[in-house]
Every structure is written in structure tokens, then in C-alpha cells.
């Protein structure tokens, strides 16, 4: 059974990450499936809106680094998969909506912020957790977070791994919409309906123009992140950070 649930209702394509017990952490297979579906959506003339969401109590906890062998498995290919997803989201000529409840952490946060609109539930949180495991932000978040909330707040999220609640993320203008738990699905449905009824050519042109202005440096950021993360993944600190995460203990970083 696929860990990505794909559903189509009229002009709406919904892609649901379906690993609820693992908080929808991304495996190689799930990342590839998500990127493939996003890329394929460009050819669906009858689809006007794409929705990303997570099953269970989370949007996406980031890359799956829970296993003891994560330091050996996580490499540049994981970065390339993340970059492929982000490029697919930002280049798709249809609006992409992130329906975020529960944690959006690591590359899960990066993917949510790459979407054109994001609805944050009261339960949601946004976390660049990379610093906790000796790594740096990737998935374009070094550009997207700074572009939306400014350098100072972005540094707090990236260097200190300080999370933002959904309410804080909305107040900081990092996400477009906020809703309490009872209204969340209604807000998501209303937003999707408005987009689906919109002029698709105008929406595509608007998305291209806004992204060209706001994310002019996205490709360069993705490459910088890829280079920096590739180096960090080879360090002892990163291996220690991932081992500590798996063991649920504090890491002991030594700068090596």
C-alpha cells in the first residue's frame, strides 16, 4: 500500500502523506511518489487546485531519521528528492495549498512554505529542526523563511530550532491563513473552492510573477543548501545528532 494517497474530486487533486504512526516522515519512496504526482499534475487540464496534507496528527515531521542506520542512509540523494518536491510545487502552473495541522518540521516545513497558500490549524507548528541534529535548513527554507518573516526571525528558527505555533506563523506572515480546530476544514474547503472557481490562466500567470519576484534566488538557495548539507552529512556531529534523535537524548556536538 502506497504511503501517498491520491484523490481527485472534480478540479481538486489532493495528495495526502499517509504514514501517521511516523508523523508522515518522508522516506525515499514517499518523496519520489509525491514529486512524481506533483510533476504529473501539470498535464491534468481538468485539475485547477492541488492540496497537500498529512494523515493523522501531523502534516510532516521531515525526513525519516528515526532508524539507527539513518546516518548511513541519509545522503545527497535525500536532498535531491527534497529539492525535486519544492521545484515541482513552485513550478506547477496551478495553485498548491498546504493544509497544515500538527507539526510541519524539517523538510516538512520547507514543503509547506513552498506552497502558494497554507492554512495553519490551531494545532500546527512550524519547526526548522535541522540544528538539533547538526544539519542546516534545506528544501529552499533558507530562502522561503527569510522571504516571509525576515532575516532575524529566520535566524531564530534556523539557528535555535525555535518552533512557531500556527497562530504565531500567521501573525509573522509565514502562512496565509489560520483557523481553530473546529473551523479548519471549513476554511480549507472554502479556500479550495475559491481557487477552483478562479481563472486558471490568470492564476498561473500570477503564481509565476509572484514567485519570480519573491523567490528569485530559490534555485541558488537550493544549490547552496545542497552543497552545505552534503558536507555536514559527512561530519561526526551530524551522525551524533541523528543517533541522539533516535535515542531521544541530547546530542554531544564537538565541531567535527
Buried (B, 14 or more C-beta within 10 A) or exposed (E): EEBBEBEEEEBBBBBBBBBBEBBBBBBBEBBBBBBBBBBBBBEEEEBBBBBBBBBBEBBBBBBBBBEEEBBEBBEEEBBBBBBBBBBBBBEBEBBBBBBBBBBBBBBBBBBBBBBBBBBBBBBBBBBBBBBBBBBBBBBBBBBBBBBBBEEEBBEBBBEEBBBBBBBBBBEBEBBBBBBEEEBBBEBBBBBBBEBBEBEBEEBBEBBEEEBEEBBEBBBEBBEBBBEBBEEBBEBEBBBBBBBBBBEEEEBEBEEE
